[in-house]
Amino acid sequence: THHVRLVGYDTYKQTQGVAMVIYRGPIKA
């Protein structure tokens, strides 16, 4: 259960990251 939860969380973070890039554009400091 913990493994599945961790994978789901990681996927969620990746999705947010992609959405952020699309919304704000590639911002690299």
Backbone bond lengths (Angstrom), bond angles and torsions (degrees), N, CA, C in turn:
res aa  C-N    CA-C-N  psi(-1)  N-CA   C-N-CA  omega(-1)  CA-C   N-CA-C  phi
1 T - - - 1.466 - - 1.534 109.20 -
2 H 1.312 116.10 -43.30 1.465 119.93 -178.96 1.531 110.36 -63.63
3 H 1.342 115.86 -39.98 1.465 119.88 -178.93 1.523 110.10 -63.68
4 V 1.319 116.30 -46.23 1.468 120.88 -179.35 1.528 109.68 -63.13
5 R 1.326 115.12 -39.51 1.456 120.08 -179.71 1.529 110.44 -64.71
6 L 1.334 115.23 -40.62 1.458 120.34 -179.70 1.529 110.55 -65.71
7 V 1.327 116.54 -44.01 1.464 121.39 179.63 1.529 109.80 -62.90
8 G 1.325 116.56 -43.30 1.461 120.52 179.63 1.516 110.74 -62.89
9 Y 1.324 116.32 -39.00 1.465 120.92 179.34 1.526 110.27 -65.91
10 D 1.334 115.72 -42.19 1.459 120.58 -179.74 1.525 110.07 -63.29
11 T 1.334 116.29 -43.08 1.458 121.04 178.75 1.521 110.11 -62.24
12 Y 1.326 116.10 -39.79 1.462 121.17 178.91 1.523 110.37 -62.38
13 K 1.316 116.33 -42.66 1.462 120.92 -179.94 1.524 110.09 -65.82
14 Q 1.330 117.00 -41.47 1.461 120.83 179.25 1.522 110.46 -62.91
15 T 1.344 116.27 -42.33 1.457 120.78 179.63 1.519 110.30 -62.70
16 Q 1.329 116.71 -42.48 1.462 120.76 178.26 1.523 110.33 -62.57
17 G 1.317 116.52 -41.83 1.458 121.14 -179.98 1.522 110.89 -61.37
18 V 1.329 117.32 -45.67 1.461 121.81 179.14 1.523 110.01 -62.80
19 A 1.332 116.60 -44.33 1.460 120.89 -179.91 1.526 109.78 -62.24
20 M 1.328 116.64 -37.67 1.456 120.91 -179.52 1.523 110.10 -66.17
21 V 1.332 116.62 -40.99 1.467 121.13 179.21 1.525 110.16 -63.66
22 I 1.331 116.43 -42.30 1.463 121.12 -179.41 1.528 110.26 -66.66
23 Y 1.319 116.26 -38.53 1.460 120.81 -176.07 1.528 112.05 -75.78
24 R 1.320 116.57 -46.37 1.460 120.88 -174.09 1.524 112.19 -100.20
25 G 1.318 116.63 -18.17 1.449 119.66 -176.75 1.520 109.95 91.20
26 P 1.327 117.84 167.16 1.471 121.80 -177.50 1.522 111.38 -69.08
27 I 1.319 116.66 97.54 1.465 120.77 179.41 1.525 108.83 -105.45
28 K 1.314 115.95 112.84 1.466 119.98 179.20 1.519 108.73 -126.13
29 A 1.327 115.92 122.73 1.461 119.28 -179.22 1.527 109.16 -85.38
